[in-house]
């Protein structure tokens, strides 16, 4: 179906037919993003500069050492296999609910609602967590680099919150333009960093040793694989924004595959060159001793203090781009759940001028502000709070991706839409399910490392994550009994 507006109108008409109370209340999101705008929005969520400066050194230190580059290849292959079936599903089931809609269609409304609520939790955790992280690094930059006032991190977090709240209220393609500018700056810094190390031959000449199979199992492979797989998040956005892009049948596949390819190239290349900048023989020990300092030293040694300062500034804008993207996606999850009647229908209101889910956006903003304010009032360690929220978001996202990888072939096989597309519809999604399932198990077994807390705290957070799934399941049962008309709409059906 090439007419996306007609597709959405059909969905809305069906909803109104099932429940007359919805007549005139189901709004349609609007936008005019092309493939490049969508790509920038999703790539910004992956925060490539944050990954380069803050994640890759950690992976080398606590993951599988100098064998880290190959893990990004493995993670990219899992995601690419999944994306093939994911995009096939988006062609067959043209619904803007993404994982929420697809899991519902494949595995039923109860698991579907649990997944929808879980993904809302995941994106909210990213949004709220990165506000804390962004405020801390913003304050450090102002004080140490620009010699400005020494204010608490929550003051700068509030500045970021105001920016995100305004951008989330406006039309989504406006946010895409802002994140595009930020992402371009990040990619330029990463490109210059890679280029100067490559041109100077690293510390001892460029070596291909990091790709040697003998190093693939150095250190802790599970931790390395877990972190690598988590660096490819956000591609769900390509389908979630279906109503707000031009020609979605072409735009969504181009943005999705472009995202995966670009992420693999950036992460593999930068990790390989970073290891060479430190020296293959010394890289693991140097990074283990001081992960952040090792990266900073290569920025200054092979680049300059200017490149280091530029990277420091752009890490903040990179964090801002992550918050904007997570906020926008979370607001659209809230919008979709409201449109189905699970949440109050007022949350599915569409702004008459901007075409944005402005009420859902304001609720997301208020909730993030309230949670961060509670952290300040209660005196909770901000970085521990940030780590815990990202751990929750990572595990939730991996679990829902596993369920989606199972749901896609189940639905396509049941409806006969796999015929002529067996590889895309069945084989590759199931292969991705094996990959995601493995990562999910490793996540659970090593969750205490992700959160940086005790085993007791890790168990509490695990119970919280899967408690959200259980709550969605029970809520669906309740809706089936007492509000059957809402139950029938679960998953944007």
C-alpha positions as CSV (number, residue, x, y, z in Angstrom):
1,X,0.0,0.0,0.0
2,X,1.7,3.2,-1.1
3,X,-0.8,5.7,0.3
4,X,0.3,6.0,3.9
5,X,-2.4,8.5,4.7
6,X,-5.1,6.1,3.4
7,X,-3.6,3.3,5.5
8,X,-3.8,5.4,8.7
9,X,-7.2,6.6,7.9
10,X,-8.3,3.0,7.5
11,X,-6.9,2.1,10.9
12,X,-8.7,5.1,12.5
13,X,-12.0,4.2,10.8
14,X,-11.7,0.7,12.1
15,X,-11.1,1.9,15.7
16,X,-14.1,4.2,15.5
17,X,-16.3,1.4,14.2
18,X,-15.2,-0.8,17.1
19,X,-15.9,1.9,19.6
20,X,-18.2,4.8,18.7
21,X,-16.8,6.9,21.5
22,X,-13.6,7.2,19.5
23,X,-15.3,9.0,16.6
24,X,-13.4,12.2,15.9
25,X,-11.0,11.5,18.8
26,X,-8.3,9.4,17.1
27,X,-5.8,11.8,15.7
28,X,-3.2,11.2,13.0
29,X,0.4,12.2,13.6
30,X,1.9,14.3,10.8
31,X,5.3,15.0,9.5
32,X,7.4,15.3,6.3
33,X,10.7,13.5,7.1
34,X,12.7,11.9,4.3
35,X,15.1,9.0,4.6
36,X,18.0,11.2,5.6
37,X,16.0,13.0,8.3
38,X,14.8,9.7,9.7
39,X,18.4,8.3,9.6
40,X,19.7,11.3,11.5
41,X,16.9,11.0,14.1
42,X,17.7,7.3,14.8
43,X,21.5,7.6,14.5
44,X,21.4,10.4,17.0
45,X,19.7,8.0,19.5
46,X,22.8,5.7,19.2
47,X,25.0,8.7,20.3
48,X,28.1,7.6,18.3
49,X,30.4,10.0,20.1
50,X,29.2,8.8,23.5
51,X,29.8,5.3,22.4
52,X,33.3,6.1,21.2
53,X,34.4,8.0,24.3
54,X,32.4,6.4,27.0
55,X,31.5,2.8,25.9
56,X,34.3,1.4,23.7
57,X,37.1,1.9,26.4
58,X,34.8,0.2,28.9
59,X,34.2,-2.7,26.5
60,X,38.0,-3.2,26.0
61,X,38.7,-2.9,29.8
62,X,35.9,-5.2,31.0
63,X,34.8,-7.1,27.9
64,X,37.0,-9.1,25.6
65,X,40.0,-6.8,25.3
66,X,41.6,-6.1,22.0
67,X,39.2,-8.6,20.4
68,X,36.4,-6.0,20.8
69,X,36.0,-4.9,17.1
70,X,34.6,-8.2,16.0
71,X,31.8,-8.0,18.5
72,X,30.3,-5.0,16.7
73,X,30.3,-7.1,13.5
74,X,28.4,-9.9,15.4
75,X,26.0,-7.4,16.9
76,X,25.4,-5.8,13.5
77,X,24.7,-9.2,11.9
78,X,22.1,-10.0,14.5
79,X,20.4,-6.7,14.1
80,X,20.5,-6.9,10.3
81,X,18.9,-10.3,10.3
82,X,16.2,-9.0,12.6
83,X,15.7,-5.9,10.5
84,X,15.0,-7.9,7.4
85,X,12.0,-9.6,9.0
86,X,11.1,-6.4,10.9
87,X,10.8,-4.5,7.6
88,X,8.9,-7.3,6.0
89,X,6.4,-7.2,8.9
90,X,6.1,-3.4,8.5
91,X,5.1,-3.9,4.8
92,X,2.4,-6.4,5.7
93,X,1.2,-4.9,8.9
94,X,1.1,-1.1,8.4
95,X,0.7,0.0,12.0
96,X,2.7,2.8,13.7
97,X,3.0,0.9,17.0
98,X,6.2,-0.9,15.9
99,X,7.3,-3.6,18.6
100,X,4.0,-3.1,20.4
101,X,1.9,-3.7,17.3
102,X,4.1,-6.5,16.0
103,X,4.3,-8.5,19.2
104,X,0.6,-8.2,19.6
105,X,-0.1,-9.4,16.1
106,X,2.3,-12.4,16.5
107,X,2.0,-13.5,20.1
108,X,-1.3,-12.1,21.3
109,X,-2.7,-9.1,23.0
110,X,-1.6,-10.0,26.5
111,X,2.1,-10.3,25.7
112,X,1.7,-7.4,23.3
113,X,0.4,-5.0,25.9
114,X,3.2,-6.2,28.3
115,X,5.8,-5.4,25.6
116,X,4.2,-2.0,24.9
117,X,4.3,-0.9,28.5
118,X,7.9,-2.3,28.8
119,X,9.1,-0.3,25.8
120,X,7.5,2.8,27.2
121,X,9.4,2.2,30.4
122,X,12.7,1.6,28.5
123,X,12.5,4.9,26.5
124,X,11.4,6.8,29.7
125,X,14.5,5.4,31.5
126,X,16.8,6.5,28.7
127,X,15.2,10.0,28.7
128,X,15.3,10.5,32.5
129,X,18.8,8.8,32.9
130,X,20.5,10.9,30.2
131,X,19.2,14.1,31.8
132,X,21.2,13.2,34.9
133,X,24.2,12.2,32.8
134,X,24.0,15.3,30.6
135,X,23.7,17.6,33.5
136,X,26.8,16.2,35.1
137,X,29.0,16.4,32.1
138,X,27.6,19.8,31.2
139,X,28.5,21.2,34.6
140,X,32.0,19.7,34.4
141,X,32.6,21.3,31.0
142,X,31.3,24.8,32.1
143,X,33.5,24.7,35.2
144,X,36.7,23.0,34.0
145,X,36.9,24.0,30.4
146,X,35.2,27.4,30.3
147,X,36.0,28.3,33.9
148,X,32.4,29.2,34.5
149,X,30.3,29.0,37.7
150,X,30.5,25.8,39.7
151,X,26.8,24.9,39.8
152,X,25.2,21.5,40.8
153,X,24.6,19.1,37.9
154,X,20.8,19.3,38.3
155,X,20.9,23.0,37.3
156,X,22.3,22.1,33.9
157,X,20.1,19.0,33.7
158,X,17.1,21.4,34.0
159,X,18.5,23.5,31.1
160,X,18.6,20.3,29.0
161,X,15.1,19.4,30.1
162,X,13.7,22.7,28.9
163,X,15.2,22.2,25.5
164,X,13.9,18.7,25.2
165,X,10.4,19.7,26.4
166,X,10.2,22.4,23.7
167,X,11.5,20.2,20.9
168,X,9.2,17.3,21.9
169,X,6.2,19.6,21.7
170,X,7.0,20.7,18.1
171,X,6.7,18.9,14.8
172,X,9.0,15.9,14.7
173,X,10.8,16.9,11.5
174,X,11.9,20.1,13.4
175,X,13.5,17.9,16.0
176,X,15.1,15.8,13.2
177,X,16.8,19.0,11.9
178,X,18.2,19.8,15.3
179,X,19.5,16.3,15.8
180,X,20.9,16.2,12.3
181,X,23.1,19.2,13.1
182,X,24.3,17.6,16.3
183,X,25.0,14.3,14.7
184,X,27.0,15.9,11.8
185,X,29.3,17.5,14.5
186,X,29.8,14.2,16.2
187,X,30.6,12.3,13.0
188,X,33.1,15.0,11.9
189,X,35.0,14.7,15.2
190,X,35.0,10.8,14.9
191,X,36.1,11.0,11.3
192,X,39.0,13.4,12.1
193,X,40.0,11.2,15.1
194,X,40.1,8.1,12.9
195,X,41.8,9.9,10.0
196,X,44.8,11.2,12.1
197,X,45.4,7.9,13.8
198,X,45.3,6.1,10.5
199,X,47.6,8.7,8.8
200,X,50.2,8.5,11.6
201,X,50.0,4.7,11.8
202,X,49.0,4.4,15.4
203,X,51.6,4.0,18.1
204,X,53.6,1.2,16.5
205,X,52.2,0.9,13.0
206,X,48.7,-0.3,12.1
207,X,48.1,-4.0,13.1
208,X,45.2,-6.3,12.2
209,X,45.7,-8.3,15.4
210,X,42.4,-7.2,16.9
211,X,40.6,-9.1,14.1
212,X,42.6,-12.3,14.7
213,X,40.4,-15.1,16.0
214,X,42.9,-15.8,18.8
215,X,41.8,-12.6,20.5
216,X,38.0,-13.0,20.1
217,X,37.7,-14.8,23.4
218,X,40.0,-12.5,25.4
219,X,38.6,-11.3,28.7
220,X,34.9,-11.5,29.2
221,X,33.1,-12.3,25.9
222,X,29.6,-12.2,27.5
223,X,30.0,-8.6,28.8
224,X,31.6,-7.5,25.5
225,X,28.8,-9.0,23.4
226,X,26.1,-7.6,25.7
227,X,27.4,-4.1,25.4
228,X,28.1,-4.4,21.6
229,X,24.5,-5.5,21.0
230,X,23.2,-2.6,23.0
231,X,24.9,-0.1,20.7
232,X,22.5,-0.8,17.8
233,X,19.3,0.4,19.5
234,X,16.8,2.9,18.1
235,X,16.0,1.3,14.7
236,X,12.5,0.7,15.9
237,X,12.0,4.4,15.5
238,X,12.0,4.0,11.7
239,X,8.6,2.1,11.9
240,X,7.3,4.0,14.9
241,X,7.4,7.2,12.9
242,X,5.5,5.7,9.9
243,X,2.8,8.3,10.0
244,X,5.4,11.1,9.9
245,X,7.6,10.3,7.0
246,X,7.4,10.7,3.2
247,X,6.8,7.5,1.2
248,X,7.4,5.1,4.2
249,X,7.7,2.0,1.9
250,X,11.0,3.4,0.7
251,X,12.1,5.8,3.5
252,X,11.9,3.2,6.3
253,X,14.1,0.5,4.7
254,X,16.7,3.0,3.5
255,X,17.0,4.6,7.0
256,X,17.1,1.2,8.8
257,X,19.8,-0.4,6.7
258,X,21.7,2.8,6.5
259,X,21.7,3.1,10.3
260,X,23.0,-0.5,10.8
261,X,25.7,-0.2,8.1
262,X,26.9,3.2,9.4
263,X,27.0,2.1,13.0
264,X,29.0,-1.1,12.2
265,X,31.6,0.9,10.1
266,X,32.0,3.6,12.7
267,X,32.3,1.3,15.8
268,X,34.5,-1.3,14.2
269,X,36.8,1.2,12.6
270,X,37.1,3.5,15.6
271,X,37.7,0.6,18.1
272,X,40.4,-0.9,15.8
273,X,42.2,2.5,15.5
274,X,41.8,3.3,19.2
275,X,43.6,0.0,20.1
276,X,46.3,0.8,17.6
277,X,46.7,4.3,19.0
278,X,47.5,2.8,22.4
279,X,49.6,0.0,20.9
280,X,48.2,-3.5,20.5
281,X,50.3,-5.0,23.2
282,X,49.5,-2.3,25.8
283,X,46.0,-1.3,24.9
284,X,44.1,-3.7,27.3
285,X,46.2,-2.8,30.3
286,X,46.2,0.9,29.7
287,X,42.4,1.0,29.2
288,X,41.8,-1.2,32.2
289,X,43.9,1.2,34.4
290,X,42.0,4.3,33.2
291,X,39.3,3.9,30.5
292,X,38.4,7.6,30.2
293,X,42.0,8.8,30.5
294,X,43.2,6.4,27.8
295,X,40.6,7.8,25.3
296,X,41.4,11.4,26.3
297,X,45.1,10.8,25.8
298,X,44.7,9.6,22.3
299,X,42.4,12.5,21.4
300,X,45.2,14.9,22.5
301,X,48.2,12.9,21.3
302,X,46.9,12.2,17.8
303,X,44.6,15.1,17.4
304,X,45.0,18.2,19.5
305,X,43.6,20.0,22.6
306,X,41.1,21.6,20.2
307,X,39.8,18.2,19.1
308,X,39.6,17.1,22.7
309,X,37.6,20.3,23.6
310,X,35.4,19.8,20.6
311,X,34.7,16.2,21.6
312,X,33.9,17.3,25.2
313,X,31.3,19.8,24.0
314,X,29.8,17.4,21.4
315,X,29.4,14.7,24.1
316,X,26.9,17.0,25.7
317,X,25.0,17.7,22.5
318,X,25.2,14.0,21.8
319,X,23.5,13.3,25.1
320,X,20.9,15.9,24.3
321,X,20.2,14.2,21.0
322,X,19.6,10.9,22.8
323,X,17.2,12.5,25.2
324,X,15.3,14.2,22.4
325,X,15.0,10.9,20.5
326,X,14.0,8.9,23.6
327,X,11.5,11.5,24.6
328,X,9.9,11.6,21.1
329,X,9.7,7.8,20.9
330,X,8.3,7.5,24.5
331,X,5.7,10.1,23.7
332,X,4.6,8.1,20.7
333,X,4.3,4.9,22.7
334,X,2.1,6.8,25.1
335,X,0.1,8.2,22.2
336,X,-0.4,4.7,20.7
337,X,-1.4,3.2,24.0
338,X,-3.8,6.1,24.5
339,X,-5.2,5.7,21.0
340,X,-6.0,2.1,21.9
341,X,-7.8,3.2,25.0
342,X,-5.4,1.6,27.4
343,X,-4.5,5.1,28.8
344,X,-6.8,8.1,28.9
345,X,-7.7,9.1,25.3
346,X,-6.7,12.7,26.0
347,X,-3.1,11.6,25.7
348,X,-3.7,10.8,22.0
349,X,-4.5,14.4,21.2
350,X,-2.6,15.7,18.1
351,X,-1.5,19.3,17.9
352,X,-3.5,21.1,15.2
353,X,-0.5,23.0,13.9
354,X,2.6,20.8,14.6
355,X,0.9,17.4,14.1
356,X,2.8,16.2,17.2
357,X,1.5,14.2,20.2
358,X,1.8,17.3,22.3
359,X,-0.2,16.1,25.4
360,X,1.8,12.8,25.6
361,X,5.0,14.8,25.1
362,X,4.1,17.1,28.0
363,X,3.3,14.1,30.2
364,X,6.7,12.6,29.4
365,X,8.4,15.9,30.2
366,X,6.6,16.2,33.5
367,X,7.4,12.6,34.5
368,X,11.1,13.0,33.7
369,X,11.3,16.2,35.7
370,X,9.5,14.7,38.6
371,X,11.8,11.7,38.8
372,X,15.0,13.7,38.5
373,X,13.7,16.1,41.2
374,X,13.1,13.2,43.5
375,X,16.7,12.0,43.0
376,X,17.9,15.5,44.0
377,X,15.6,15.8,47.0
378,X,16.4,12.3,48.3
379,X,20.1,12.7,47.8
380,X,20.5,9.6,45.6
381,X,23.9,9.3,43.9
382,X,23.3,10.6,40.4
383,X,25.7,8.4,38.5
384,X,24.4,5.3,40.2
385,X,20.9,6.4,39.3
386,X,21.9,6.9,35.7
387,X,23.6,3.5,35.5
388,X,20.6,1.7,37.0
389,X,18.2,3.3,34.5
390,X,20.3,2.5,31.5
391,X,20.6,-1.1,32.8
392,X,16.8,-1.3,33.1
393,X,16.4,0.2,29.6
394,X,19.0,-2.2,28.0
395,X,17.5,-5.4,29.4
396,X,14.0,-4.3,28.6
397,X,14.9,-3.5,25.0
398,X,16.7,-6.7,24.4
399,X,13.8,-8.7,25.9
400,X,11.2,-7.0,23.6
401,X,13.5,-7.4,20.6
402,X,13.6,-11.2,21.3
403,X,9.8,-11.4,21.6
404,X,9.5,-9.4,18.3
405,X,11.9,-11.7,16.6
406,X,9.7,-14.6,17.5
407,X,6.4,-12.8,16.8
408,X,7.3,-11.7,13.3
409,X,7.7,-15.2,11.7
410,X,4.7,-16.5,13.8
411,X,2.4,-13.8,12.3
412,X,3.7,-14.0,8.8
413,X,3.4,-17.9,8.8
414,X,-0.1,-17.8,10.3
415,X,-1.4,-15.3,7.7
416,X,0.4,-16.8,4.8
417,X,2.5,-13.7,4.1
418,X,5.7,-15.7,4.3
419,X,5.2,-17.3,0.9
420,X,7.8,-16.1,-1.5
421,X,9.7,-14.5,1.3
422,X,10.7,-17.4,3.5
423,X,14.3,-16.2,4.1
424,X,13.1,-12.7,5.1
425,X,10.0,-13.8,7.0
426,X,11.1,-17.0,8.8
427,X,14.8,-17.9,8.6
428,X,16.5,-14.5,9.4
429,X,14.0,-13.5,12.2
430,X,14.5,-16.8,13.9
431,X,18.3,-16.5,13.6
432,X,18.0,-13.1,15.2
433,X,15.8,-14.6,18.0
434,X,18.6,-17.0,18.8
435,X,21.1,-14.1,19.0
436,X,18.8,-11.8,21.1
437,X,17.9,-14.7,23.3
438,X,21.6,-15.4,24.0
439,X,22.2,-11.8,24.8
440,X,19.1,-11.6,27.0
441,X,20.4,-14.6,29.1
442,X,23.8,-13.1,29.4
443,X,22.2,-9.8,30.4
444,X,20.3,-11.4,33.3
445,X,23.4,-13.4,34.5
446,X,25.6,-10.3,34.4
447,X,23.1,-7.6,35.4
448,X,24.9,-6.7,38.5
449,X,27.8,-5.5,36.4
450,X,25.5,-3.4,34.2
451,X,24.0,-1.6,37.2
452,X,27.2,-1.4,39.3
453,X,25.2,-2.4,42.3
454,X,24.9,-5.4,44.7
455,X,23.3,-8.7,43.7
456,X,20.3,-7.7,45.9
457,X,19.8,-4.4,44.0
458,X,20.2,-6.3,40.7
459,X,17.5,-8.7,41.7
460,X,15.2,-5.9,42.6
461,X,15.7,-4.2,39.3
462,X,15.2,-7.5,37.4
463,X,11.9,-8.0,39.3
464,X,11.0,-4.4,38.4
465,X,11.7,-5.0,34.6
466,X,9.8,-8.2,34.3
467,X,7.1,-7.0,36.7
468,X,6.2,-4.4,34.0
469,X,5.7,-7.2,31.5
470,X,3.6,-9.1,34.1
471,X,1.5,-5.9,34.8
472,X,0.8,-5.5,31.1
473,X,-0.3,-9.2,30.9
474,X,-2.6,-8.8,33.9
475,X,-4.0,-5.5,32.7
476,X,-4.9,-7.1,29.3
477,X,-6.8,-9.9,31.2
478,X,-8.7,-7.2,33.1
479,X,-9.5,-5.3,30.0
480,X,-10.7,-8.4,28.3
481,X,-13.2,-9.0,31.1
482,X,-14.4,-5.5,31.9
483,X,-13.6,-3.4,28.8
484,X,-13.7,-5.8,25.9
485,X,-13.9,-3.0,23.3
486,X,-10.5,-1.6,24.5
487,X,-9.0,-5.1,24.6
488,X,-9.9,-5.6,21.0
489,X,-7.9,-2.5,20.1
490,X,-4.6,-3.5,21.9
491,X,-1.7,-3.3,19.5
492,X,-3.3,-0.8,17.2
493,X,-5.4,-3.6,15.7
